[in-house]
Amino acid sequence: MSELRRTPLFAAYAGYPGVRCIDFGGWELPVQFYGILQEHDAVRKQAGLFDVSHMGEFLVTGQYAEAFLQQVTTNDVSRLSAGQAQYTLMCYPDGGVVDDLLVYKLSQDQYQLVVNASNIDKDFAWLSDHLIGDVVLENLSEQTALLALQGPMAARILAGVTADPVGELAPFHFLYQAEVCGRKALVSRTGYTGEDGFEIYLDSGDAPHVWRELLKAGESDGLIPVGLGARDTLRFEARLPLYGQELSKDITPLEAGVGMFVKLAKEGGFIGRDALEKQKQEGLTRKLVGIELLDRGIPRSHYPIFAGGRQIGEVTTGTQSPTLKRNLGLALLETAYTELGTEVEVEIRGKLLRAQVVKAPFYKRTQTTGEGAKS
C-alpha cells in the first residue's frame, strides 16, 4: 500500500486534539478539527480556514495561451482581463467532463489553472496532448499551497494581515502579488462554501507561517480551522458541484446544471462543443435537481431513486443540512420527474422512502460572492 501524501500543513494539525484525518484520494487530510457541525456553523456565521493545498495548479504560458485555453475549456477565456478568474470545465469529445477548474489570467500570455486534486495527473496529460503553437504547460502543484478563508468575517480578518486592498476585490477578481502575513501570495475572491471569502495561493514553504498568523489574527472574530467534512456540507447546501458526484466523464455540464459556463457560440469552438450542442438541441433526458425526504431518512450518494416502480435516477450527494436541519439531496433524474413538487422514492437499506423535488441551491447568502467549484 502506497504512503499517503501530506500537505505542508500536516504538522500543524497535531495541535488540535480533536483532529481526525482520512485518506482522501491518496492524501492524508483532516475531515474535522472540532466537529463537522461546529465547523460548518463557524463558516456560515463567522469564518473558517481550510487547507486545500492538495489542489493542483498549472501554469500556461505563450503567445497562443488564450487560443489554447479557448479550445480546451467551455467558458470564454477571451472575456478575461488580467486580474480576473473564471470557472470553467474541460470536456471530452462526447460532452462528458474531464474536470471542472478555475482559470486565472495573470497577464496577456500567462494563466494559472486550478484543478481538482484527484485529477491532477489526468488533467496534465489531457492538456499536454492538446498543446498548440508555443504554449508551455507547467505543473506547479508541489510548490504551491492553497488556503481558503471563508465566511462573513473573512474580509475583515484578511484586511488585518495585509496592506493590500483585498476587501475591494469583486467576485472572481484577484491580486497577483499581494502580501499576506508578510508573505507573497495570489489572493482571489473565490471559494467553495456559498459564503464570502478568499483563496490564498502561496509558496508551500510559507504556508505554515500564514496558517498560524491567520488563525491568530482571526481568533477574536471566531475563526477556526475547518476540515473536509464541513467543506462538503457547505458546498452541498450552495449546490456547488463536486467532480465524481455531480460531474464526471458520464455527466455533461448541461445535465449537471452548469450550462451557464458553457459558451457554445464562442469563436473557434471547443472540445465537446458539437456533442453539447446536439444535446441542447435534442433536449436533456436527465437533469440534476434537489430532493427532500418526506419520510424519515437521509439520502446518500448513489442511493437509487424510483418512480412508478422503476429506477429513474440516483442521489449524487445527500445529507442532513446543518444549516436548514432538513434531509436533502442532489439527484440526477430523468427529466420527466424534475418538476418542483414531483414525488419520487429513494431506496435506503432496502426500503423505499418518499421524497419530493425541491428548489436548489438549498442555501443562498443575500449578497453575491465569488464561488468556484473545487474539490
Secondary structure by P-SEA (a helix, b strand, c coil): cbbbbbcccccccccccccccccccccccccccccaaaaaaaaaccbbbbccccbbbbbbbccaaaaaaaaccccccccccccbbbbbccccccccccccbbbbbccccbbbbbbbcccaaaaaaaaaacccccbbbbbccccbbbbbbbccaaaaaaaaccccccccccccccccccccccccccccccccccccbbbbbccccaaaaaaaaaaaaacccbbbbbcaaaaaaaaaaacccccccccccccccccccccccccccccccccaaaaaaaaaaacccbbbbbbbbcccccccccccccccccccbbbcccccccccccbbbbbbcccccccccbbbbbbcccbbbbbbbbbcccccccbbbbbbbcc
